[in-house]
Amino acid sequence: MAANNAKQHTKLFDSEALKQVEAEKKRWLEQTVKNNEAEDAYSSDSGIPVKLLYTPEDIKDFDYMNDLGFSGEAPYVRGVYPNMYRGRLFTVRQIAGYGTPEDTNERFKFLLNNGATGTSVVLDLPTIRGYDSDDPEAEGHVGAAGVAIDSLEDVEALYDGIPIDQVSSNIVTHLPSTTVVILSMFVAMAEKRGIPLEKLSGTNQNDFLMETTVGSSLEVLPPKASFRLQCDAIEYASKNLPRWNPVSYNGYNLREAGTTAVQEVAVALANAIATSEELIRRGNKIDDFARRLSFFWNLFNDFFEEIAKCRASRLVYHEIMSERFNAQHPKSHLMRFHVQTAGITLTKVEPLNNIARSAIQGLAAVLGGAQSLHIDSYDEAYSAPTEEAALISIRTQQILQVETNVTNTVDPLAGSYFVENMTKEMADRIRAYIALIESKGGLVACVESGWLHREIADFAYQTQQEIESGQRKIVGLNYFPAGGKKTEVNVFRYPEDAERRQTEKLKKLRERRDNAKVEETLKALRVRCHEDTNLMPYIKAAVEAYATLGEIEEVFREEFGLWQFPLV
C-alpha cells in the first residue's frame, strides 16, 4: 500500500518507441489493410468506438501503479482481494423461488446438495409489492415466479434445515419497503434459533430505484420515503449485522429495463453516493457502513466491454470512497459485486443456445472478478428453471471453477491494450454520467422529475428498434432465424395449490396470534413514520408479534402516501 499512497508515476512506455509503433501502424493500415476498414463502423454496446487494432499508443499514458496496481490494493482494478479465486472461489449462488416457502426450501436443498455454495431467494410479485397472499391484489399470482412470504412463520419454513450461520443467504427483496420487513423476519428467525447475529452473512437488494423507477405498480411509495427505508436497513445492519450486506445496488434490473453498461454502473454508484450522504447526515461515519455496501451487475454479450465494466466499477468506487468521502478503513474502498447473467438476452427460439450465451457471460464475470455468480438457466425465457436446467447452470459454474483454469491467476486480461483502453473509457464515461446526475440535483431528484425514467425508456426503445431492423443481431431470432422443428422444452410447472396453502396458513396464524399485540406494534410504527428515526426496531417488533408483511406495508402506504410515476 505504501507504493500506492506515494502516488509515484510508473509509466510503461518510452515516447520514442511509441512514435515508432504509431508510424508502423500507419504503414500497416496503408499497405496491408489498405484502409479498407471503416473505423467508425464498430462500437461497443455502450457506444464506445472500437478500433481494428490496439497498440501501446492507445494506452500511452498508462501508469501502472495509479491506473492498475495489484489485486487487493488501490485502485482495486485487478480485484478486491490479493489472491482472488486462489483464496476463495466465487460463490455459486443460483436463484430459487416458487410456490410456498416449503416448496422453495426443497429447491434450496437440491441446489446445495449439488454444489451451490450460497442460497438466493426470489419472491413472488405480491410479496415484492407488499401484499399478503390472501389480499385480492395477490389473487392468481401467489407463488408464481417467486416464493410467497407473508409472515415470520414463512421465513422459518423457508430456511428450515438450512445452516444460515454457515451458508450465506441472498434475499432478492428488490424494494426497501419489502427489505425492511423480510430482513427483520430473517433476524428474528435467527434469534429464535439461537444463532448469534454476527454469524449471519448474506445480502438484501434493497434498492429504492426498484420501487420508483424500474418496477411498476398502482401503489408506489414516494422516492424520498423509499430511499429513507433503504437507508434505515443499511444503518440498522451496520450496527447489528457485521457480516451482512444490507444493500446490493441493483444495476442488474436497470440494465434489463434499458440502460447501457455505463449507465448501469453510474446510476448504482450515484445511489451509493446518495446513501452515504444521508447516513452521514444522520450522524454515522463513512467507515461505519461503507464496508458492507455491495453491488449487483448484469453481464450481457459484449464480452470485453462487460469485463472492462467490472474493472472500471472498482476503480471509480475506490475514487469515490477515498477521495470524496475520505473513508479510512481498507474494506470501505472495496467494490464487491454479485453477477447474474443477462436474462433479457435469453430467447424462446432455440432455447438451448441460451446455455452458450449464459456460459460466455459467466466467463466474463469471472474474468471481471465477481464475488458471486448466478448463471441463468436456458429455460428461464419460459419459466422458473426446472431442476435439470438449474443443474446445468451449476455445472457451468463448476466447469468455470475447476476445468478452465481461468481462476488460477488474478485478472489475466490486464495489460491488454484493448482491455485497458476500454476500462479507461468506461471509467471516464461512468464519472461523466455520475456528474450529469449530480448536476440535476442528485439521484432522488432525477427519479422525482422523471428524468431517469426517460433515459431508460429512450434506450429500451432504441434497442428494440435495432433488434427489429436487424442492426442488433440475435442468433436464431433475426440472424439465421430458426426454422423447422421447434425445440421441446420441459417447462417448469408451478404448484397449483400454493395459493390455497398460503391463505390457509394465514387464516390460522391470524386466529392464534395475539392480535392486540399486533395492533400495538403497528400503531407504534405509524407514529415513528413521521419522526426522523430508524424504523427497523419498530418493524422488527411487529414481525415478532407475527404481524404480516401486508399489514406492515399498509402502514407505509397510509403514512407515507402514494406516488405516481412521472410518465410524461
C-alpha positions as CSV (number, residue, x, y, z in Angstrom):
1,M,0.0,0.0,0.0
2,A,2.9,2.3,0.6
3,A,3.7,2.5,-3.0
4,N,0.1,3.5,-3.9
5,N,0.0,6.1,-1.1
6,A,3.1,7.7,-2.5
7,K,1.4,8.1,-5.9
8,Q,4.7,7.7,-7.7
9,H,4.4,7.6,-11.5
10,T,5.2,4.3,-13.2
11,K,4.5,4.9,-16.9
12,L,5.4,1.9,-19.0
13,F,6.1,3.2,-22.5
14,D,9.0,5.1,-24.0
15,S,7.9,8.1,-26.1
16,E,10.3,7.3,-28.9
17,A,9.2,3.7,-29.1
18,L,5.6,4.9,-29.2
19,K,6.3,7.1,-32.2
20,Q,7.8,4.2,-34.0
21,V,4.8,2.0,-33.2
22,E,2.5,4.7,-34.4
23,A,4.4,5.1,-37.6
24,E,4.5,1.3,-38.2
25,K,0.7,1.1,-37.6
26,K,0.1,3.8,-40.2
27,R,2.2,1.9,-42.7
28,W,0.4,-1.3,-41.9
29,L,-3.0,0.3,-42.4
30,E,-2.0,1.9,-45.7
31,Q,-0.1,-1.0,-47.2
32,T,-1.5,-4.2,-45.7
33,V,-5.1,-3.4,-44.6
34,K,-5.2,-0.7,-47.3
35,N,-7.5,1.4,-45.1
36,N,-10.5,-0.8,-46.1
37,E,-11.7,-1.0,-42.6
38,A,-14.2,1.7,-41.6
39,E,-13.1,2.6,-38.1
40,D,-16.4,4.4,-37.3
41,A,-18.5,1.3,-38.1
42,Y,-17.7,-0.6,-34.9
43,S,-18.6,0.2,-31.4
44,S,-19.4,-1.5,-28.1
45,D,-22.9,-1.9,-26.9
46,S,-22.5,1.3,-24.9
47,G,-21.4,3.3,-28.0
48,I,-17.7,3.3,-27.3
49,P,-15.8,3.2,-30.6
50,V,-13.8,0.1,-31.2
51,K,-10.7,0.2,-33.4
52,L,-9.5,-2.6,-35.7
53,L,-6.3,-3.0,-33.7
54,Y,-4.9,-1.7,-30.5
55,T,-1.3,-0.9,-29.7
56,P,0.7,0.6,-26.8
57,E,-0.1,4.0,-28.4
58,D,-3.7,3.6,-27.3
59,I,-2.7,3.5,-23.6
60,K,0.4,5.7,-24.0
61,D,-0.2,7.5,-20.7
62,F,-0.9,4.3,-18.8
63,D,0.5,4.5,-15.3
64,Y,0.8,1.0,-13.8
65,M,0.6,1.8,-10.1
66,N,-2.1,4.5,-10.4
67,D,-4.2,3.0,-13.2
68,L,-3.8,-0.7,-12.4
69,G,-1.8,-1.7,-9.4
70,F,-2.1,-5.0,-7.7
71,S,-5.1,-7.0,-6.6
72,G,-6.2,-6.3,-3.1
73,E,-4.6,-2.8,-3.2
74,A,-5.7,0.6,-4.5
75,P,-7.1,1.3,-7.0
76,Y,-8.5,-2.3,-7.0
77,V,-8.9,-2.6,-10.8
78,R,-7.4,-6.1,-10.6
79,G,-9.7,-7.3,-7.8
80,V,-10.7,-6.6,-4.3
81,Y,-8.7,-9.5,-2.7
82,P,-4.9,-10.1,-3.1
83,N,-5.2,-13.8,-4.2
84,M,-8.7,-13.6,-5.6
85,Y,-10.0,-17.0,-6.5
86,R,-7.0,-18.9,-5.3
87,G,-8.0,-17.8,-1.8
88,R,-11.8,-18.2,-2.3
89,L,-13.7,-19.2,-5.4
90,F,-16.7,-17.1,-6.3
91,T,-19.9,-18.2,-4.6
92,V,-22.2,-20.4,-6.7
93,R,-25.4,-18.7,-5.9
94,Q,-28.4,-19.8,-8.1
95,I,-31.7,-18.0,-7.6
96,A,-34.6,-20.1,-6.5
97,G,-38.2,-19.3,-5.5
98,Y,-41.6,-20.6,-6.3
99,G,-44.8,-21.8,-4.6
100,T,-44.8,-21.8,-0.8
101,P,-41.7,-21.5,1.5
102,E,-41.8,-25.3,1.9
103,D,-41.5,-25.7,-1.9
104,T,-38.6,-23.4,-2.2
105,N,-36.9,-25.0,0.8
106,E,-36.8,-28.2,-1.2
107,R,-35.1,-26.4,-4.1
108,F,-32.6,-24.8,-1.8
109,K,-31.6,-28.2,-0.5
110,F,-31.3,-29.6,-4.1
111,L,-29.0,-26.8,-5.1
112,L,-26.8,-27.0,-2.0
113,N,-26.6,-30.8,-2.4
114,N,-25.3,-30.4,-5.9
115,G,-22.6,-27.9,-5.2
116,A,-24.2,-24.5,-4.7
117,T,-22.3,-22.6,-2.0
118,G,-24.9,-19.9,-1.2
119,T,-28.7,-19.5,-1.4
120,S,-30.6,-16.8,-3.2
121,V,-34.4,-16.5,-3.0
122,V,-36.6,-14.6,-5.3
123,L,-40.1,-13.5,-4.1
124,D,-43.4,-13.7,-5.9
125,L,-44.9,-10.4,-7.1
126,P,-47.4,-10.0,-4.3
127,T,-44.6,-10.3,-1.7
128,I,-42.4,-7.9,-3.6
129,R,-45.2,-5.4,-3.8
130,G,-46.1,-5.8,-0.1
131,Y,-49.4,-7.7,-0.3
132,D,-50.4,-10.8,1.7
133,S,-51.3,-13.9,-0.2
134,D,-55.0,-13.5,0.8
135,D,-55.2,-10.0,-0.5
136,P,-57.4,-9.6,-3.6
137,E,-54.5,-7.9,-5.3
138,A,-52.5,-11.1,-5.0
139,E,-55.1,-13.4,-6.5
140,G,-53.6,-15.6,-9.2
141,H,-50.0,-14.6,-8.5
142,V,-49.2,-16.3,-5.3
143,G,-46.1,-18.5,-5.6
144,A,-45.7,-17.7,-9.3
145,A,-42.2,-16.5,-10.5
146,G,-41.1,-16.4,-6.8
147,V,-41.9,-17.7,-3.4
148,A,-44.7,-16.3,-1.2
149,I,-43.7,-14.8,2.1
150,D,-46.3,-13.4,4.5
151,S,-45.0,-13.7,8.0
152,L,-42.1,-14.8,10.2
153,E,-43.6,-18.3,10.1
154,D,-42.8,-18.4,6.3
155,V,-39.2,-17.3,6.7
156,E,-38.8,-20.0,9.3
157,A,-40.1,-22.6,6.9
158,L,-38.1,-21.2,4.0
159,Y,-34.8,-21.8,5.9
160,D,-35.8,-24.9,7.8
161,G,-32.7,-27.2,7.9
162,I,-30.5,-24.6,6.1
163,P,-27.4,-23.7,8.2
164,I,-27.7,-19.9,7.9
165,D,-24.7,-19.4,10.1
166,Q,-22.6,-21.3,7.6
167,V,-24.2,-20.6,4.2
168,S,-24.7,-17.0,3.1
169,S,-28.2,-16.0,2.1
170,N,-29.2,-13.6,-0.7
171,I,-32.7,-12.3,-0.4
172,V,-34.0,-10.7,-3.6
173,T,-36.4,-8.3,-1.9
174,H,-35.9,-5.5,-4.5
175,L,-37.9,-2.8,-2.7
176,P,-36.8,-1.2,0.5
177,S,-40.3,-1.4,1.9
178,T,-40.1,-5.2,1.5
179,T,-36.5,-5.4,2.6
180,V,-37.0,-3.8,6.0
181,V,-39.8,-6.4,6.7
182,I,-38.1,-9.5,5.3
183,L,-34.8,-8.6,6.9
184,S,-36.5,-8.1,10.2
185,M,-38.1,-11.6,9.8
186,F,-34.7,-13.1,9.0
187,V,-33.1,-11.6,12.1
188,A,-36.0,-12.6,14.3
189,M,-35.8,-16.2,12.9
190,A,-32.0,-16.4,13.6
191,E,-32.6,-15.1,17.2
192,K,-35.3,-17.8,17.7
193,R,-32.8,-20.4,16.6
194,G,-30.2,-19.1,19.0
195,I,-27.8,-18.0,16.2
196,P,-25.6,-15.0,17.1
197,L,-26.2,-12.2,14.7
198,E,-22.5,-11.8,14.0
199,K,-22.6,-15.2,12.3
200,L,-25.2,-14.2,9.7
201,S,-23.9,-13.5,6.3
202,G,-25.9,-12.5,3.3
203,T,-27.3,-9.7,1.1
204,N,-30.5,-7.8,0.5
205,Q,-31.0,-6.0,-2.7
206,N,-32.8,-3.1,-1.0
207,D,-32.7,-0.5,-3.9
208,F,-35.3,2.3,-3.9
209,L,-34.9,2.5,-7.7
210,M,-36.6,-0.9,-8.0
211,E,-39.8,0.6,-6.5
212,T,-39.7,4.1,-8.0
213,T,-38.1,3.7,-11.4
214,V,-37.8,0.1,-12.7
215,G,-40.9,-1.5,-11.2
216,S,-44.5,-0.5,-11.8
217,S,-47.5,-0.7,-9.6
218,L,-50.6,1.1,-8.8
219,E,-49.3,1.7,-5.3
220,V,-45.8,3.1,-5.1
221,L,-44.2,4.8,-2.2
222,P,-42.7,8.3,-2.9
223,P,-39.0,8.2,-3.8
224,K,-38.0,10.0,-0.5
225,A,-39.9,7.5,1.6
226,S,-38.5,4.5,-0.3
227,F,-35.0,6.0,-0.1
228,R,-35.4,6.5,3.7
229,L,-36.3,2.8,4.2
230,Q,-33.3,1.8,2.1
231,C,-31.1,3.8,4.4
232,D,-32.8,2.5,7.5
233,A,-31.9,-1.1,6.6
234,I,-28.3,-0.2,5.9
235,E,-27.9,1.8,9.1
236,Y,-29.5,-0.9,11.2
237,A,-27.4,-3.7,9.7
238,S,-24.2,-1.7,10.1
239,K,-24.8,-1.7,13.8
240,N,-26.2,-5.2,14.3
241,L,-25.1,-7.5,11.5
242,P,-21.4,-7.1,10.9
243,R,-21.2,-9.7,8.1
244,W,-24.4,-8.7,6.3
245,N,-24.6,-6.7,3.1
246,P,-27.8,-4.6,3.7
247,V,-27.9,-3.4,0.1
248,S,-26.9,-4.6,-3.3
249,Y,-27.2,-1.6,-5.6
250,N,-29.2,-3.1,-8.4
251,G,-27.6,-2.3,-11.7
252,Y,-29.0,-5.6,-13.0
253,N,-32.6,-4.6,-13.2
254,L,-31.7,-1.2,-14.5
255,R,-29.9,-2.9,-17.4
256,E,-32.8,-5.3,-18.0
257,A,-35.2,-2.3,-18.2
258,G,-33.0,-0.3,-20.6
259,T,-29.6,1.2,-19.9
260,T,-26.1,0.9,-21.3
261,A,-23.3,-0.7,-19.2
262,V,-22.1,2.8,-18.4
263,Q,-25.5,3.9,-17.1
264,E,-26.0,0.7,-15.1
265,V,-22.8,1.3,-13.1
266,A,-23.1,5.1,-12.9
267,V,-26.7,5.1,-11.5
268,A,-25.8,2.4,-9.0
269,L,-22.8,4.4,-7.8
270,A,-24.9,7.6,-7.7
271,N,-27.2,5.7,-5.3
272,A,-24.2,4.7,-3.1
273,I,-23.2,8.4,-3.0
274,A,-26.7,9.5,-2.0
275,T,-26.9,6.8,0.6
276,S,-23.5,7.8,2.1
277,E,-24.5,11.4,2.2
278,E,-27.8,10.6,4.0
279,L,-26.2,8.3,6.6
280,I,-23.5,10.8,7.3
281,R,-26.3,13.4,7.8
282,R,-27.8,11.1,10.4
283,G,-24.5,11.1,12.3
284,N,-22.8,8.0,11.0
285,K,-19.3,7.9,9.9
286,I,-18.4,6.6,6.4
287,D,-16.5,3.6,7.8
288,D,-19.4,2.7,10.0
289,F,-21.4,1.4,6.9
290,A,-19.3,1.6,3.7
291,R,-17.6,-1.8,4.4
292,R,-20.9,-3.6,3.8
293,L,-22.2,-1.8,0.7
294,S,-22.3,-4.2,-2.3
295,F,-23.4,-4.1,-5.9
296,F,-25.3,-6.3,-8.5
297,W,-24.2,-6.3,-12.1
298,N,-25.8,-7.6,-15.2
299,L,-23.4,-9.0,-17.8
300,F,-24.5,-9.0,-21.5
301,N,-22.9,-10.5,-24.6
302,D,-20.4,-7.7,-25.3
303,F,-17.6,-9.8,-23.7
304,F,-14.7,-7.3,-23.4
305,E,-16.9,-4.3,-22.6
306,E,-18.5,-6.3,-19.7
307,I,-15.1,-7.2,-18.3
308,A,-13.9,-3.6,-18.6
309,K,-17.1,-2.5,-16.8
310,C,-16.4,-4.7,-13.9
311,R,-12.8,-3.4,-13.6
312,A,-13.8,0.2,-14.1
313,S,-16.5,0.0,-11.5
314,R,-13.9,-0.9,-8.8
315,L,-11.7,1.9,-9.9
316,V,-14.4,4.6,-9.8
317,Y,-15.9,3.3,-6.5
318,H,-12.4,3.4,-4.9
319,E,-12.1,7.1,-6.0
320,I,-15.5,8.0,-4.6
321,M,-14.8,6.4,-1.2
322,S,-11.2,7.5,-0.8
323,E,-11.3,11.0,-2.3
324,R,-14.9,12.2,-1.9
325,F,-15.8,10.6,1.5
326,N,-12.3,10.1,2.9
327,A,-13.0,6.6,4.0
328,Q,-10.1,5.2,6.0
329,H,-10.9,1.6,6.5
330,P,-9.5,-0.5,3.6
331,K,-12.7,-2.5,3.3
332,S,-14.7,0.7,2.7
333,H,-12.9,1.0,-0.6
334,L,-13.8,-2.4,-1.9
335,M,-16.3,-2.7,-4.7
336,R,-17.8,-6.2,-4.1
337,F,-20.4,-7.4,-6.5
338,H,-22.6,-10.3,-7.5
339,V,-23.3,-11.0,-11.1
340,Q,-26.3,-12.5,-12.8
341,T,-26.1,-13.3,-16.5
342,A,-28.5,-11.3,-18.7
343,G,-32.0,-12.7,-18.5
344,I,-33.2,-10.3,-21.3
345,T,-30.7,-11.9,-23.7
346,L,-32.4,-15.4,-23.4
347,T,-34.5,-16.4,-26.3
348,K,-37.5,-18.7,-26.5
349,V,-36.5,-19.7,-30.0
350,E,-33.8,-22.3,-30.0
351,P,-33.5,-22.1,-26.2
352,L,-30.5,-24.4,-25.9
353,N,-28.5,-21.5,-27.4
354,N,-29.0,-19.8,-24.1
355,I,-26.6,-22.3,-22.5
356,A,-23.8,-20.9,-24.6
357,R,-24.9,-17.3,-24.0
358,S,-25.0,-17.7,-20.2
359,A,-21.7,-19.6,-20.1
360,I,-19.9,-16.8,-22.1
361,Q,-21.5,-14.1,-19.8
362,G,-20.4,-16.2,-16.8
363,L,-16.9,-16.4,-18.1
364,A,-16.8,-12.6,-18.4
365,A,-18.0,-12.3,-14.8
366,V,-15.1,-14.5,-13.6
367,L,-12.5,-12.6,-15.7
368,G,-14.0,-9.4,-14.3
369,G,-13.5,-10.5,-10.7
370,A,-17.1,-11.2,-9.4
371,Q,-17.5,-12.3,-5.8
372,S,-20.6,-14.4,-6.6
373,L,-22.4,-15.6,-9.6
374,H,-25.8,-16.8,-10.9
375,I,-25.8,-18.3,-14.4
376,D,-29.3,-18.1,-16.0
377,S,-30.8,-21.4,-16.9
378,Y,-31.6,-22.0,-20.6
379,D,-35.4,-22.3,-19.9
380,E,-35.8,-19.0,-18.0
381,A,-37.3,-17.4,-21.0
382,Y,-40.3,-19.6,-20.3
383,S,-40.5,-20.0,-16.6
384,A,-38.6,-20.7,-13.4
385,P,-35.9,-23.3,-14.2
386,T,-36.6,-26.9,-13.9
387,E,-34.2,-29.0,-11.7
388,E,-32.5,-30.2,-14.8
389,A,-31.9,-26.7,-16.2
390,A,-30.8,-25.4,-12.8
391,L,-28.3,-28.3,-12.5
392,I,-26.8,-27.4,-15.9
393,S,-26.3,-23.8,-14.6
394,I,-24.5,-25.1,-11.5
395,R,-22.3,-27.4,-13.6
396,T,-21.4,-24.5,-15.9
397,Q,-20.1,-22.6,-12.9
398,Q,-18.2,-25.6,-11.6
399,I,-16.7,-26.1,-15.1
400,L,-15.5,-22.5,-14.9
401,Q,-14.1,-23.0,-11.5
402,V,-12.2,-26.3,-11.9
403,E,-11.8,-27.2,-15.6
404,T,-10.9,-24.0,-17.4
405,N,-8.1,-22.8,-15.1
406,V,-9.3,-19.2,-15.5
407,T,-9.4,-18.9,-11.7
408,N,-5.7,-19.8,-11.3
409,T,-4.3,-16.3,-11.9
410,V,-5.6,-12.8,-11.0
411,D,-7.0,-10.5,-13.7
412,P,-5.5,-12.4,-16.6
413,L,-6.5,-9.8,-19.2
414,A,-4.6,-7.0,-17.5
415,G,-2.2,-5.4,-19.8
416,S,-4.2,-6.0,-23.0
417,Y,-4.1,-2.8,-24.9
418,F,-7.8,-3.2,-25.8
419,V,-9.0,-4.1,-22.3
420,E,-7.0,-1.3,-20.6
421,N,-8.2,1.2,-23.2
422,M,-11.8,0.0,-22.8
423,T,-11.5,0.1,-19.0
424,K,-10.3,3.7,-19.1
425,E,-13.1,4.7,-21.5
426,M,-15.7,3.0,-19.3
427,A,-14.4,4.7,-16.1
428,D,-14.4,8.1,-17.8
429,R,-17.9,7.7,-19.0
430,I,-19.1,6.4,-15.7
431,R,-17.6,9.5,-14.0
432,A,-19.3,11.8,-16.5
433,Y,-22.7,10.2,-16.1
434,I,-22.5,10.5,-12.3
435,A,-21.6,14.2,-12.8
436,L,-24.7,14.6,-15.0
437,I,-26.9,13.0,-12.4
438,E,-25.5,15.3,-9.7
439,S,-25.9,18.4,-12.0
440,K,-29.7,17.6,-11.9
441,G,-29.9,17.6,-8.1
442,G,-28.8,14.0,-7.4
443,L,-30.4,10.6,-7.9
444,V,-33.5,11.1,-5.8
445,A,-34.3,14.3,-7.7
446,C,-33.7,12.6,-11.0
447,V,-36.3,10.0,-10.0
448,E,-38.8,12.5,-8.8
449,S,-38.6,14.5,-12.0
450,G,-38.9,11.5,-14.3
451,W,-35.5,12.2,-15.9
452,L,-34.2,8.7,-15.2
453,H,-37.4,7.1,-16.4
454,R,-36.9,8.9,-19.7
455,E,-33.3,7.8,-20.0
456,I,-34.3,4.2,-19.5
457,A,-37.3,4.3,-21.9
458,D,-35.3,6.0,-24.6
459,F,-32.6,3.4,-24.6
460,A,-35.0,0.5,-24.4
461,Y,-36.9,1.9,-27.4
462,Q,-33.6,2.3,-29.3
463,T,-32.6,-1.2,-28.5
464,Q,-35.9,-2.7,-29.7
465,Q,-35.6,-0.7,-32.9
466,E,-32.1,-2.1,-33.5
467,I,-33.4,-5.7,-33.0
468,E,-36.4,-5.3,-35.3
469,S,-34.2,-3.7,-38.0
470,G,-31.6,-6.4,-37.7
471,Q,-28.9,-4.0,-36.7
472,R,-28.5,-5.7,-33.4
473,K,-28.1,-9.4,-34.3
474,I,-29.6,-12.2,-32.2
475,V,-28.8,-15.7,-33.4
476,G,-31.9,-17.7,-34.2
477,L,-34.2,-14.7,-33.9
478,N,-33.1,-12.2,-36.6
479,Y,-29.8,-13.7,-37.6
480,F,-30.3,-17.0,-39.4
481,P,-33.9,-17.2,-37.9
482,A,-34.9,-20.5,-36.5
483,G,-36.8,-22.7,-38.9
484,G,-38.3,-26.2,-38.9
485,K,-39.0,-28.2,-35.8
486,K,-39.2,-26.3,-32.6
487,T,-37.1,-27.4,-29.6
488,E,-39.2,-29.1,-27.0
489,V,-38.7,-27.5,-23.6
490,N,-39.8,-29.2,-20.4
491,V,-41.4,-26.1,-18.9
492,F,-41.5,-25.8,-15.1
493,R,-44.9,-26.1,-13.6
494,Y,-45.7,-24.0,-10.5
495,P,-47.5,-25.8,-7.7
496,E,-51.2,-25.3,-8.4
497,D,-52.2,-25.4,-4.7
498,A,-49.7,-22.8,-3.5
499,E,-52.3,-20.0,-3.1
500,R,-54.6,-22.3,-1.1
501,R,-51.9,-23.5,1.2
502,Q,-50.7,-19.9,1.8
503,T,-54.1,-18.5,2.5
504,E,-54.9,-21.3,4.9
505,K,-51.7,-20.7,6.8
506,L,-52.5,-17.0,7.1
507,K,-56.0,-17.7,8.4
508,K,-54.7,-20.0,11.1
509,L,-51.9,-17.5,12.0
510,R,-54.4,-14.7,12.5
511,E,-56.6,-16.9,14.7
512,R,-53.9,-17.9,17.1
513,R,-51.6,-14.8,17.4
514,D,-52.1,-12.0,19.9
515,N,-53.9,-9.6,17.7
516,A,-53.9,-6.9,20.3
517,K,-50.1,-7.1,20.4
518,V,-50.0,-6.8,16.6
519,E,-52.2,-3.7,16.7
520,E,-50.0,-2.2,19.4
521,T,-46.8,-2.7,17.4
522,L,-48.3,-1.4,14.2
523,K,-49.6,1.7,16.0
524,A,-46.1,2.4,17.3
525,L,-44.7,2.0,13.8
526,R,-47.3,4.5,12.4
527,V,-46.1,7.2,14.9
528,R,-42.4,6.6,14.1
529,C,-43.1,7.0,10.3
530,H,-43.4,10.7,11.0
531,E,-40.2,11.1,13.1
532,D,-36.6,11.3,12.0
533,T,-35.7,7.9,13.4
534,N,-34.8,4.5,12.1
535,L,-37.9,2.3,11.7
536,M,-36.2,-1.1,11.8
537,P,-36.6,-1.7,15.5
538,Y,-40.3,-1.0,15.3
539,I,-40.7,-3.2,12.2
540,K,-38.8,-6.0,14.0
541,A,-41.2,-5.7,17.0
542,A,-44.1,-6.0,14.6
543,V,-42.9,-9.1,12.9
544,E,-42.0,-10.8,16.2
545,A,-45.7,-10.3,17.1
546,Y,-46.5,-12.1,13.8
547,A,-47.7,-9.0,12.0
548,T,-47.8,-9.9,8.3
549,L,-45.9,-8.3,5.5
550,G,-49.1,-6.9,4.0
551,E,-50.1,-5.3,7.3
552,I,-46.8,-3.5,7.8
553,E,-46.8,-2.4,4.1
554,E,-50.2,-1.0,4.5
555,V,-48.9,1.2,7.3
556,F,-46.3,2.5,5.0
557,R,-48.8,3.2,2.2
558,E,-51.1,5.1,4.6
559,E,-48.5,7.1,6.4
560,F,-46.1,7.9,3.6
561,G,-48.8,8.2,0.9
562,L,-48.6,7.0,-2.7
563,W,-46.7,8.3,-5.7
564,Q,-47.5,8.4,-9.4
565,F,-44.8,7.5,-11.9
566,P,-43.8,10.6,-13.9
567,L,-44.7,9.1,-17.3
568,V,-44.9,12.3,-19.3
